[in-house]
Amino acid sequence: MHIAVIGGGVAGLVAALECAKVGTRVTVFEASDQLGGAARTVELDGLPVDMGADSLTPALDDRLRDLGLGDALGVPETETRWVAGVPGVDAAPLPDDTVLGIPENMFSDASRRILGTGGAWRAYMDRLRPPLTIGHEQDLAKLVRTRMGQKVLDRLVAPLTAGVFGTTPDRIDVDLAAPGLNAALTRTGSLSGAVAAVRSDESGVRGLVGGMARLVDALAQRLALLEVEVRTQAAVTSIERSGDEWVVSVDAPEATDAATTFDAVIVACDESAARRLLAPVVTDLDAAAQTAAEIETVALVVDAPALDNRPRGAEIVTVPGSHRARSALHLTAKWGWLAHRAGVGRHVIRVSFDATLTAELNDDELIALACDEASTLFGTTVDPGAVRASWRTRLSVTPPRAVRGQVDAAARVRRAVEAVPHLAATGAWLSGSGLAQVAPDAAAAADRLRRSMLF
């Protein structure tokens, strides 16, 4: 049995590993010159800098230990988030007693600073509302606006929703984004009471010392031990069913064969490429990807001693429409191992923008914009002349599972794909964004494919 895995991101590597470790012959095709996909780490001024995901959740602990990375896990030095762009406030630390930005205590100093006295009292009205229609609202925006008012929605929930999920609150399904919140709302009679019931003080967030490249490298090394063939710079142009086999056509500079036959195919690339490959062989699957927002992120290694005391925590999210930047991440404040390697006065920051804003900017212009926004958001000067190294990357914002309708849409695609013999698909566009969703989904897709071929 020979399986082709198309895509060398984390989804593709995990799917390949699940197949190979039970003795299946596997070939991985990756269009670019390196593995990892969105989990990319670049070296800037001698420092490893994650350009995509920089943290993990406990859901991946067993897999990381199996890959020998258990000792490489590190916890953040700080997870403090600030919000910028609040009218009349400039920037302020977000309350630490929230779920999805919804506060447990609207009269805490942090909440009142952002909401104002009037906004805090409006949020308190949540506790006085009759418990007649509670516990049934799936639209996050409607739930928060109705229970706690517009200021909680605009100043707390919307910035976090944009930063964490890459979308707006009206698209978020409460039951998926915060499991148990609606049930707790029914039990306690108020939204703030529900937050108190489901909130955990332990985030469980951790990172890999040395960056996410260590995960990609560990997967690649395990595949090499299992004699999996991994071909980079090998763009798959089409897949076609021929009798009981799949013909995979490849455009690669050193390809010995333009087309190769396989017993099965797992498509594990991004949505646009996946739909292009799948549409000709899967009934009723649209070749066009869903319209997705694109963000451009610029990472800077900069001499900025004023950032040594982590003036505004690890991350700043912005009230939508208030700044040119969507968010700014202070990586040397968040990760102690990176700060140690950087040394005193040298810092790594990442600033993210809507890609439409930066599309026409050259590198120098983008660096100047990023420094200007970082100066505003961090409240201290970040001088373009002090930038030692930079990197820019553009990514599509994959809808998370918590977007309303996303789970059902993914299930429809998966059913259509798996109705075709010996074909499977996985990746963030089906599992939802985040490595904690991507890796288990890829493993499950590989397992279902193997079982379908055996029984």
C-alpha positions as CSV (number, residue, x, y, z in Angstrom):
1,M,0.0,0.0,0.0
2,H,1.4,3.4,-1.0
3,I,-0.2,6.6,0.1
4,A,0.5,10.1,-1.2
5,V,0.2,13.0,1.3
6,I,-0.1,16.4,-0.5
7,G,1.1,19.2,1.8
8,G,4.0,19.3,4.1
9,G,2.5,21.5,6.9
10,V,1.8,20.1,10.3
11,A,-1.4,18.4,9.1
12,G,0.4,16.6,6.3
13,L,3.3,15.5,8.5
14,V,1.0,14.2,11.2
15,A,-1.1,12.3,8.6
16,A,2.0,10.8,7.0
17,L,3.3,9.7,10.4
18,E,0.1,8.1,11.4
19,C,0.2,6.0,8.2
20,A,3.9,5.3,8.2
21,K,4.1,4.0,11.8
22,V,1.8,1.1,11.0
23,G,4.1,0.1,8.1
24,T,2.4,1.9,5.2
25,R,4.6,3.3,2.5
26,V,4.2,7.1,2.3
27,T,5.3,9.9,0.0
28,V,4.9,13.5,1.1
29,F,4.7,16.3,-1.5
30,E,5.4,19.9,-0.5
31,A,5.2,22.7,-3.0
32,S,7.5,25.1,-1.2
33,D,11.2,24.6,-0.3
34,Q,10.6,23.8,3.4
35,L,8.2,21.9,5.6
36,G,5.9,23.3,8.3
37,G,3.4,25.4,6.4
38,A,1.9,28.1,8.7
39,A,4.1,26.8,11.6
40,R,7.1,28.6,10.4
41,T,10.2,29.7,12.3
42,V,12.7,32.0,10.7
43,E,16.1,33.1,12.0
44,L,16.5,36.8,12.5
45,D,19.7,38.3,13.8
46,G,20.6,34.8,15.2
47,L,17.2,34.4,17.0
48,P,14.5,31.9,16.1
49,V,11.2,33.8,15.5
50,D,7.9,32.1,15.0
51,M,5.9,33.8,12.2
52,G,2.7,31.8,12.9
53,A,1.6,29.9,16.0
54,D,4.0,30.5,18.9
55,S,2.1,28.6,21.6
56,L,0.5,25.2,22.2
57,T,-2.2,23.8,24.5
58,P,-2.1,20.7,26.8
59,A,-4.2,18.9,24.2
60,L,-0.9,18.2,22.3
61,D,1.2,17.1,25.3
62,D,1.0,13.3,24.5
63,R,2.0,13.9,20.9
64,L,4.9,16.2,21.9
65,R,6.2,13.7,24.5
66,D,6.0,10.9,21.9
67,L,8.2,13.1,19.6
68,G,10.7,13.6,22.4
69,L,9.8,17.3,23.0
70,G,8.4,17.0,26.5
71,D,11.4,18.7,28.0
72,A,11.3,21.5,25.4
73,L,8.0,22.9,26.7
74,G,8.2,26.3,28.3
75,V,5.6,28.5,30.0
76,P,5.1,32.2,29.2
77,E,6.8,34.8,31.4
78,T,3.6,36.8,31.1
79,E,0.3,36.4,29.3
80,T,-0.9,39.9,30.0
81,R,-2.9,41.4,27.2
82,W,-3.7,45.0,26.6
83,V,-6.3,46.7,24.5
84,A,-5.6,49.9,22.6
85,G,-8.0,52.2,20.9
86,V,-10.6,52.5,23.6
87,P,-12.2,56.0,23.4
88,G,-10.7,58.3,26.0
89,V,-8.4,55.6,27.4
90,D,-5.7,55.0,24.8
91,A,-4.4,51.6,26.1
92,A,-5.2,49.6,29.2
93,P,-4.6,46.0,30.4
94,L,-7.5,43.7,29.8
95,P,-9.2,42.2,32.8
96,D,-7.9,38.8,33.7
97,D,-11.2,37.5,34.9
98,T,-12.9,37.1,31.4
99,V,-14.1,34.5,29.0
100,L,-14.0,35.7,25.4
101,G,-13.6,39.1,26.9
102,I,-16.8,38.9,28.9
103,P,-15.9,40.1,32.5
104,E,-16.8,38.3,35.6
105,N,-16.5,41.5,37.7
106,M,-17.5,44.6,35.7
107,F,-16.5,46.8,38.6
108,S,-12.9,45.7,38.9
109,D,-10.3,48.4,38.3
110,A,-9.3,46.9,34.9
111,S,-12.9,46.6,33.7
112,R,-14.0,50.1,34.8
113,R,-11.0,51.7,33.2
114,I,-12.0,50.3,29.9
115,L,-15.8,50.5,30.2
116,G,-16.1,53.7,32.2
117,T,-18.6,54.0,35.0
118,G,-21.6,54.1,32.8
119,G,-20.4,51.0,30.8
120,A,-19.8,49.1,34.0
121,W,-23.3,49.8,35.4
122,R,-24.8,48.8,32.1
123,A,-22.9,45.5,32.3
124,Y,-24.2,45.1,35.8
125,M,-27.8,45.2,34.5
126,D,-27.0,41.6,33.3
127,R,-27.5,40.5,36.8
128,L,-30.9,42.1,37.0
129,R,-32.4,40.8,33.8
130,P,-35.1,38.2,34.1
131,P,-33.9,34.6,33.5
132,L,-36.6,33.9,30.8
133,T,-34.6,33.7,27.6
134,I,-31.2,33.0,28.8
135,G,-29.0,30.0,27.9
136,H,-30.1,29.8,24.3
137,E,-28.2,32.4,22.3
138,Q,-25.5,31.2,20.0
139,D,-24.5,34.5,18.5
140,L,-21.8,35.9,20.7
141,A,-22.4,39.5,19.7
142,K,-26.1,39.4,20.3
143,L,-25.6,37.6,23.7
144,V,-23.1,40.2,24.9
145,R,-25.0,43.2,23.6
146,T,-28.3,42.1,25.1
147,R,-26.9,41.1,28.5
148,M,-24.1,43.5,29.1
149,G,-24.3,46.3,26.5
150,Q,-22.5,47.7,23.5
151,K,-19.4,48.9,25.4
152,V,-18.5,45.4,26.7
153,L,-19.0,44.1,23.1
154,D,-16.9,46.9,21.4
155,R,-14.2,47.4,24.0
156,L,-13.6,43.9,25.4
157,V,-15.1,41.2,23.3
158,A,-14.5,42.5,19.7
159,P,-10.8,43.2,20.2
160,L,-10.2,39.7,21.6
161,T,-12.4,38.1,19.0
162,A,-10.4,39.7,16.3
163,G,-7.1,38.8,17.9
164,V,-7.8,35.2,18.9
165,F,-10.3,34.1,16.2
166,G,-9.5,36.6,13.4
167,T,-13.2,37.5,12.9
168,T,-16.1,39.5,14.4
169,P,-18.2,38.5,17.4
170,D,-21.4,38.1,15.3
171,R,-19.8,35.1,13.6
172,I,-18.8,33.3,16.7
173,D,-20.8,30.4,18.1
174,V,-20.9,30.7,21.9
175,D,-21.2,26.9,22.4
176,L,-18.1,26.2,20.4
177,A,-16.0,29.1,21.5
178,A,-16.8,28.7,25.2
179,P,-18.3,25.3,25.9
180,G,-20.5,25.3,29.0
181,L,-21.1,29.0,29.0
182,N,-24.7,28.9,27.9
183,A,-25.5,26.0,30.3
184,A,-23.9,28.0,33.2
185,L,-25.9,31.0,32.1
186,T,-29.1,29.0,32.6
187,R,-27.9,27.8,36.0
188,T,-26.6,31.1,37.4
189,G,-29.1,33.5,35.9
190,S,-26.5,36.0,34.6
191,L,-23.7,36.1,32.1
192,S,-21.2,37.3,34.6
193,G,-22.2,34.4,36.9
194,A,-21.7,32.0,33.9
195,V,-18.2,33.4,33.4
196,A,-17.4,32.8,37.0
197,A,-18.6,29.3,36.7
198,V,-16.6,28.3,33.6
199,R,-13.5,30.4,33.9
200,S,-10.2,28.8,34.7
201,D,-7.2,30.6,36.2
202,E,-4.9,28.1,34.5
203,S,-4.5,28.8,30.7
204,G,-2.2,25.9,30.1
205,V,-0.5,27.8,27.3
206,R,3.1,26.8,26.7
207,G,5.6,27.1,23.9
208,L,8.6,25.2,22.5
209,V,12.0,26.5,23.6
210,G,13.7,27.2,20.3
211,G,10.4,27.9,18.4
212,M,7.8,25.8,16.5
213,A,10.5,24.7,14.1
214,R,11.3,22.1,16.7
215,L,7.9,20.4,16.2
216,V,8.3,20.4,12.4
217,D,11.9,19.1,12.7
218,A,10.8,16.3,15.1
219,L,8.0,15.2,12.8
220,A,10.4,15.2,9.8
221,Q,13.0,13.2,11.7
222,R,10.5,10.6,12.8
223,L,9.3,10.3,9.2
224,A,12.9,9.8,8.0
225,L,13.3,7.0,10.6
226,L,10.2,5.4,9.1
227,E,11.7,5.8,5.6
228,V,9.0,8.2,4.4
229,E,9.9,9.9,1.2
230,V,9.5,13.7,1.6
231,R,9.7,15.8,-1.6
232,T,9.9,19.6,-1.3
233,Q,9.6,21.9,-4.2
234,A,7.1,19.4,-5.6
235,A,3.9,21.1,-6.4
236,V,1.0,18.6,-7.2
237,T,-0.9,19.9,-10.1
238,S,-3.7,17.3,-10.2
239,I,-5.0,14.0,-8.9
240,E,-7.0,11.6,-11.0
241,R,-8.6,8.3,-10.3
242,S,-7.5,5.6,-12.8
243,G,-9.1,2.2,-12.1
244,D,-8.1,1.2,-8.5
245,E,-5.2,3.7,-8.4
246,W,-4.6,7.4,-8.1
247,V,-2.5,9.3,-10.5
248,V,-0.7,12.2,-8.9
249,S,0.8,14.7,-11.3
250,V,3.7,16.8,-10.0
251,D,5.6,19.9,-11.2
252,A,9.0,19.7,-9.7
253,P,12.4,20.8,-11.0
254,E,14.1,17.4,-10.4
255,A,11.1,15.2,-10.9
256,T,12.0,11.8,-12.5
257,D,8.3,11.2,-13.3
258,A,5.7,13.9,-13.9
259,A,3.0,11.5,-12.7
260,T,3.1,8.7,-10.1
261,T,0.5,6.2,-9.1
262,F,-0.7,5.6,-5.5
263,D,-3.2,3.4,-3.7
264,A,-4.6,6.4,-1.8
265,V,-4.3,10.1,-1.4
266,I,-4.5,12.5,1.6
267,V,-4.9,16.1,0.6
268,A,-3.5,18.2,3.5
269,C,-2.7,21.6,1.9
270,D,-4.4,25.0,2.3
271,E,-8.0,25.4,1.3
272,S,-7.4,27.1,-2.1
273,A,-5.0,24.4,-3.3
274,A,-7.0,21.6,-1.7
275,R,-10.2,22.6,-3.5
276,R,-8.4,23.0,-6.8
277,L,-7.2,19.4,-6.5
278,L,-10.4,17.9,-5.1
279,A,-13.0,19.6,-7.2
280,P,-12.4,17.5,-10.4
281,V,-12.8,14.3,-8.5
282,V,-15.3,15.1,-5.7
283,T,-19.0,15.5,-6.6
284,D,-20.5,18.9,-5.8
285,L,-17.3,20.4,-4.3
286,D,-16.8,24.0,-5.3
287,A,-13.3,24.7,-6.6
288,A,-13.4,28.2,-5.2
289,A,-12.2,28.7,-1.6
290,Q,-14.3,30.6,0.8
291,T,-13.4,34.3,0.9
292,A,-10.9,34.6,3.7
293,A,-9.3,37.7,5.2
294,E,-5.5,37.9,4.8
295,I,-3.2,39.4,7.3
296,E,0.4,40.5,6.9
297,T,2.7,40.1,9.8
298,V,6.1,41.7,10.1
299,A,8.6,40.5,12.7
300,L,11.3,42.9,13.9
301,V,14.4,42.4,15.9
302,V,15.1,45.8,17.4
303,D,17.4,47.5,19.9
304,A,14.8,49.0,22.3
305,P,16.0,49.1,25.9
306,A,12.7,50.8,26.9
307,L,11.0,47.5,26.3
308,D,13.1,45.6,28.8
309,N,10.5,46.1,31.6
310,R,7.6,44.7,29.4
311,P,5.6,48.0,29.5
312,R,2.4,46.6,28.1
313,G,2.6,42.8,28.6
314,A,2.9,40.2,25.9
315,E,0.3,41.3,23.4
316,I,-1.8,44.3,22.5
317,V,-5.1,43.9,20.6
318,T,-6.8,46.9,19.1
319,V,-10.4,48.0,19.0
320,P,-11.4,47.3,15.4
321,G,-10.9,50.5,13.3
322,S,-8.9,52.4,15.9
323,H,-5.4,51.6,14.6
324,R,-3.8,50.6,11.4
325,A,-2.4,47.5,13.2
326,R,-4.6,44.6,14.2
327,S,-2.3,43.5,17.1
328,A,1.2,43.6,18.3
329,L,3.0,40.7,20.0
330,H,6.1,41.3,22.3
331,L,7.7,37.9,22.0
332,T,10.7,38.6,24.2
333,A,8.3,39.7,26.9
334,K,6.2,36.5,26.5
335,W,9.0,33.9,26.3
336,G,11.8,33.9,28.8
337,W,14.0,31.6,26.7
338,L,13.9,34.1,23.8
339,A,14.6,37.1,26.0
340,H,17.6,35.2,27.4
341,R,19.0,34.6,24.0
342,A,18.3,38.1,22.8
343,G,20.0,39.7,25.8
344,V,19.4,43.1,27.5
345,G,18.0,45.8,25.2
346,R,17.3,43.6,22.2
347,H,13.7,42.6,21.5
348,V,11.5,40.7,19.1
349,I,8.1,42.1,18.3
350,R,5.5,41.1,15.7
351,V,3.0,43.5,14.3
352,S,0.0,42.3,12.2
353,F,-2.1,44.2,9.7
354,D,-4.9,43.6,7.3
355,A,-3.0,42.7,4.1
356,T,-5.0,45.2,2.0
357,L,-3.3,47.9,4.0
358,T,0.2,46.7,3.3
359,A,0.0,45.1,-0.2
360,E,1.7,48.0,-2.0
361,L,4.4,48.7,0.7
362,N,8.0,47.8,0.1
363,D,10.0,46.3,2.9
364,D,11.3,49.7,4.2
365,E,7.9,51.2,4.1
366,L,6.4,48.3,6.0
367,I,9.2,48.4,8.6
368,A,8.5,52.1,9.1
369,L,4.8,51.5,9.5
370,A,5.3,48.6,11.9
371,C,7.7,50.7,14.1
372,D,5.2,53.6,14.1
373,E,2.3,51.4,15.2
374,A,4.5,49.5,17.7
375,S,5.6,52.8,19.2
376,T,2.0,53.8,19.7
377,L,0.8,50.5,21.0
378,F,3.7,49.8,23.4
379,G,3.8,53.5,24.5
380,T,7.6,53.9,23.8
381,T,9.7,54.7,20.7
382,V,10.5,51.8,18.4
383,D,13.0,53.4,16.0
384,P,13.2,52.1,12.4
385,G,16.9,52.9,12.5
386,A,17.3,50.4,15.5
387,V,15.9,47.5,13.6
388,R,18.5,44.8,13.2
389,A,16.5,42.3,11.1
390,S,13.0,41.9,9.8
391,W,10.7,39.4,8.1
392,R,7.3,39.7,6.5
393,T,4.8,37.0,5.8
394,R,1.2,36.9,4.5
395,L,-1.3,34.3,5.7
396,S,-5.0,33.7,5.1
397,V,-7.1,33.7,8.2
398,T,-8.5,30.2,8.5
399,P,-11.9,30.3,10.1
400,P,-11.8,28.6,13.5
401,R,-14.3,25.9,14.5
402,A,-16.0,28.5,16.6
403,V,-17.3,30.4,13.6
404,R,-21.0,29.6,13.2
405,G,-21.7,27.1,10.5
406,Q,-18.0,26.2,10.1
407,V,-18.3,22.7,11.7
408,D,-21.3,21.8,9.5
409,A,-19.6,23.1,6.4
410,A,-16.5,21.1,7.1
411,A,-18.5,18.0,7.8
412,R,-20.2,18.3,4.4
413,V,-16.9,18.6,2.6
414,R,-15.5,15.6,4.5
415,R,-18.4,13.4,3.7
416,A,-18.2,14.3,0.0
417,V,-14.4,13.7,-0.1
418,E,-14.6,10.4,1.8
419,A,-17.4,9.1,-0.5
420,V,-14.6,8.8,-3.1
421,P,-12.6,5.6,-2.7
422,H,-9.3,5.9,-1.0
423,L,-9.3,9.7,-0.7
424,A,-9.1,11.9,2.4
425,A,-8.7,15.6,3.2
426,T,-7.4,17.4,6.3
427,G,-6.0,20.7,7.3
428,A,-7.0,23.9,9.1
429,W,-9.7,24.7,6.7
430,L,-11.5,21.5,7.8
431,S,-10.4,21.2,11.4
432,G,-10.4,24.8,12.4
433,S,-7.3,26.9,13.0
434,G,-4.9,26.1,15.8
435,L,-2.4,23.2,16.1
436,A,-4.6,21.7,18.9
437,Q,-7.3,21.2,16.2
438,V,-5.1,20.5,13.2
439,A,-2.9,17.6,14.6
440,P,-5.7,15.4,16.0
441,D,-7.8,16.0,12.8
442,A,-5.0,14.9,10.6
443,A,-4.4,11.8,12.7
444,A,-8.1,10.9,12.6
445,A,-8.3,11.5,8.8
446,A,-5.4,9.1,8.2
447,D,-6.9,6.5,10.5
448,R,-10.2,6.6,8.7
449,L,-8.5,6.3,5.4
450,R,-6.5,3.3,6.5
451,R,-9.5,1.6,7.9
452,S,-11.5,2.2,4.7
453,M,-8.8,0.5,2.7
454,L,-8.6,-2.5,5.0
455,F,-12.3,-3.3,5.7
